[in-house]
Amino acid sequence: MTTYQDVPILMQNRLLAKLAPDELKRLHPHLEIVSLSLGQVIISPNEPISFVYFPINSLLSVVTVMENGSTVESGCIGREGMAGVSILLDTNTTPMQTLAQIPGQAVRVKASIIRQAFDTGGSLHKLLHRYIHTFRTYALTGNGLCELP
């Protein structure tokens, strides 16, 4: 759980910084600042997503793990975003793996709490809808460009 002294740290994540004050106040008791180490897997493929992460000064990679164990990066998540968006799309798993590419801090919150807050509407709902659209668009565009001759 975070304290009110942690609010300036929380505001370093752009999604959290744009939340309406009353929504941030409701979420605040459920937010936890965690340290992520290099290569730490925070979301595993095809396993339930227990937590979502809002990077503060860390950088997360979303990768596809191939059958031979090699990985292909599908996207990066920095302080502009959130890892674990699949829980907002009526699924509790993802075929992707998310890991810390650059170690640092992130805000962690139970997926069920974010899903509940998302379902009530408000600024969190709007922000995360826009973020999902933007993240998926960039991921698809980037992967599509890799296929160009």
C-alpha positions in Angstrom: 0.0 0.0 0.0 1.2 3.5 -0.8 1.1 6.5 1.5 0.2 10.1 0.6 3.9 10.9 0.5 4.1 8.5 -2.5 1.7 10.6 -4.6 4.5 12.5 -6.4 6.0 9.2 -7.4 2.7 7.9 -8.6 2.2 10.9 -10.8 5.3 10.0 -12.8 3.1 7.5 -14.6 1.1 9.5 -17.1 -2.0 7.4 -16.9 -2.2 7.7 -13.1 -1.3 11.4 -13.4 -4.4 12.0 -15.6 -6.9 10.3 -13.3 -9.6 12.4 -11.8 -8.6 13.2 -8.1 -11.6 11.2 -6.7 -10.7 8.1 -8.7 -7.1 8.3 -7.7 -8.2 8.6 -4.1 -10.4 5.5 -4.4 -7.5 3.5 -6.0 -4.8 4.8 -3.7 -5.2 2.2 -0.9 -4.7 -0.6 -3.5 -1.6 0.8 -5.2 1.8 -0.6 -4.3 5.2 0.6 -5.5 7.4 -2.3 -6.4 10.9 -2.6 -7.7 11.4 -4.6 -10.9 14.7 -6.3 -11.7 16.2 -6.7 -15.2 14.4 -9.6 -17.0 11.8 -10.1 -14.2 8.7 -11.6 -15.7 5.6 -9.9 -14.4 3.0 -11.5 -16.8 3.4 -15.0 -18.1 1.8 -16.3 -21.3 -1.5 -18.1 -20.9 -1.5 -17.7 -17.1 -4.1 -15.7 -15.1 -3.1 -12.0 -14.9 -3.1 -11.3 -11.1 -1.7 -7.7 -11.2 -1.4 -4.8 -13.6 1.6 -2.6 -13.6 2.0 1.1 -14.2 5.7 1.8 -14.9 7.3 4.8 -13.2 11.0 4.7 -14.2 11.1 1.1 -15.6 10.6 -0.1 -19.2 8.6 -3.2 -19.9 8.8 -5.4 -22.9 5.8 -7.4 -24.3 7.2 -10.4 -26.1 5.9 -13.5 -27.9 7.8 -16.6 -26.9 8.3 -19.0 -29.8 8.3 -22.8 -29.5 12.1 -22.8 -29.6 12.3 -20.4 -26.7 13.3 -17.3 -28.7 11.3 -14.1 -28.3 10.0 -11.4 -30.6 9.2 -8.1 -29.0 5.6 -6.9 -29.7 5.7 -3.7 -27.8 7.3 -1.6 -25.0 5.5 0.0 -22.1 7.0 2.9 -20.2 5.7 5.6 -17.9 2.9 6.4 -20.4 1.2 3.1 -20.0 0.0 0.0 -18.2 0.9 -3.7 -18.5 -2.0 -6.2 -18.3 -4.5 -4.5 -20.5 -6.0 -7.9 -21.5 -8.0 -7.9 -18.2 -9.9 -4.9 -19.6 -10.8 -6.9 -22.7 -12.9 -9.6 -20.9 -10.0 -12.1 -20.7 -7.8 -12.9 -17.8 -4.8 -14.2 -19.9 -2.6 -13.2 -22.7 -0.5 -15.2 -25.1 2.3 -12.7 -24.5 5.0 -12.4 -21.8 5.7 -9.1 -20.1 9.1 -8.5 -18.5 11.3 -5.7 -17.2 13.6 -4.5 -20.0 15.0 -1.7 -17.9 14.8 -2.2 -14.1 13.1 0.3 -11.9 9.9 1.0 -10.1 6.3 0.4 -11.1 3.0 0.8 -9.4 1.3 -2.6 -9.0 -2.4 -3.1 -8.4 -4.6 -6.2 -8.3 -6.2 -6.8 -11.7 -9.6 -7.3 -10.1 -9.4 -3.8 -8.5 -8.5 -2.1 -11.9 -11.2 -4.1 -13.6 -13.8 -3.0 -11.1 -12.7 0.6 -11.3 -12.7 0.4 -15.1 -16.2 -1.0 -15.2 -17.6 2.0 -13.2 -16.7 4.4 -16.0 -15.1 7.7 -15.4 -11.7 9.0 -16.3 -10.0 5.7 -15.8 -12.3 4.0 -18.3 -11.7 6.7 -20.9 -7.9 6.8 -20.4 -7.5 3.1 -20.5 -9.7 2.7 -23.6 -7.5 5.3 -25.4 -4.3 3.7 -24.2 -5.4 0.2 -25.3 -6.2 1.6 -28.8 -2.9 3.4 -29.0 -0.8 0.5 -27.7 -2.4 -2.0 -30.0 -2.1 0.4 -33.0 1.6 1.0 -32.4 2.3 -2.7 -31.8 0.4 -3.7 -35.0 2.1 -0.9 -37.1 5.5 -1.8 -35.8 5.1 -5.5 -36.6 3.6 -4.7 -40.0 6.6 -2.6 -40.9 8.9 -5.5 -40.1 7.2 -7.4 -43.0 7.8 -4.7 -45.6 10.4 -5.6 -48.3 
